[in-house]
Amino acid sequence: MASVVLIENDAPIVRLLGWFLVDAGHAVVAIDNVMAATEHVRTELPDVVVFNSSLPASAKLPFVSEWRQIHPRLGVVDVSRRSATLERAPYTGADAYLQMPFDADHLLSAISDVLDRRR
């Protein structure tokens, strides 16, 4: 079981992804903005962050490097609704990238792979 921070501001997506993650045995904390997530990373040291890089506050993306300074072994999965965001995905600093819509198994696999590489 991993502790997962889910950063998403769309409530139905939060419920759906949260359900999949909890059903797979992960502990999930849903946060709707990057600033609050950064504070959570600082105080709780989760195993992985799943974030939507198309959120408005994600535009500049320096927060991934900040998270890594706080918690060097943190796994990061970038999910997005926009293909343009995925074009810049290699520059976000995330360990894995998924474009919505995606199968829940792809998310679980990405998290597992990221955790394996970060341990």
C-alpha positions in Angstrom: 0.0 0.0 0.0 1.2 3.5 -0.9 0.2 6.9 0.3 -1.1 8.8 -2.7 -1.8 12.5 -3.0 -4.3 13.2 -5.8 -4.3 16.7 -7.1 -7.5 17.4 -9.2 -10.2 20.0 -9.0 -12.9 18.1 -10.8 -15.0 16.4 -8.1 -16.3 13.5 -10.2 -12.8 12.6 -11.4 -11.5 12.8 -7.8 -14.2 10.4 -6.7 -13.6 8.0 -9.5 -9.8 8.0 -9.3 -9.9 7.9 -5.5 -12.2 4.9 -5.6 -9.8 3.0 -8.0 -6.8 3.8 -5.8 -8.4 2.9 -2.5 -9.8 -0.3 -4.1 -6.2 -1.2 -5.0 -5.2 -0.7 -1.4 -3.7 2.8 -1.5 -4.3 5.5 1.1 -5.5 8.5 -0.8 -5.6 12.2 0.1 -7.4 14.4 -2.5 -6.3 18.0 -2.8 -7.7 20.5 -5.3 -4.7 22.8 -5.7 -0.9 22.7 -6.0 -0.1 25.1 -3.1 -2.0 22.9 -0.6 -0.4 19.8 -2.1 3.0 21.2 -1.6 2.3 21.8 2.0 1.0 18.2 2.3 4.2 16.9 0.7 6.2 18.9 3.1 4.4 17.7 6.2 3.3 14.1 5.3 5.9 12.8 2.9 3.6 10.7 0.7 4.9 8.0 -1.6 3.4 9.4 -4.8 1.6 12.4 -6.2 -0.8 12.0 -9.1 -1.5 15.5 -10.5 -3.4 17.1 -13.4 -0.8 19.2 -15.1 -3.6 21.1 -17.0 -4.8 22.8 -13.8 -4.4 26.6 -13.9 -1.7 26.7 -11.2 0.3 24.0 -12.9 1.2 26.2 -15.9 4.8 27.0 -14.7 5.4 23.6 -13.1 8.3 24.5 -10.8 6.5 22.8 -8.0 7.6 19.3 -9.0 11.2 20.2 -8.5 10.2 21.8 -5.1 8.5 18.5 -4.1 11.6 16.6 -5.0 13.7 19.0 -2.9 11.4 18.3 0.0 11.1 14.5 -0.6 13.7 13.2 -3.1 12.1 9.7 -3.4 8.6 11.1 -4.2 7.0 9.5 -7.2 5.1 11.8 -9.5 2.5 10.8 -12.1 1.2 13.6 -14.5 -2.3 13.1 -15.8 -3.9 15.6 -18.2 -6.9 16.1 -20.4 -5.0 18.0 -23.0 -2.6 16.6 -25.6 -0.8 19.9 -25.6 0.0 19.5 -21.9 1.4 16.0 -22.7 3.7 17.5 -25.3 5.4 19.4 -22.5 5.2 16.4 -20.2 8.9 15.5 -20.3 9.5 19.0 -18.8 7.2 18.7 -15.8 9.7 16.4 -14.0 7.1 13.7 -13.5 8.1 10.0 -13.6 5.1 8.9 -15.7 2.5 10.6 -17.9 -1.1 9.6 -18.8 -3.6 11.4 -21.0 -7.3 11.3 -19.9 -9.3 9.3 -20.5 -7.3 6.3 -19.5 -8.0 2.9 -18.1 -7.7 2.6 -14.3 -5.3 -0.3 -14.7 -2.9 2.1 -16.6 -2.9 4.5 -13.6 -2.3 1.6 -11.2 0.5 0.3 -13.4 2.1 3.7 -13.7 2.0 4.2 -9.9 3.5 0.7 -9.3 6.2 1.4 -11.8 7.0 4.8 -10.3 7.2 3.3 -6.8 9.4 0.5 -8.0 11.9 2.9 -9.6 11.8 5.4 -6.6 12.5 2.7 -3.9 
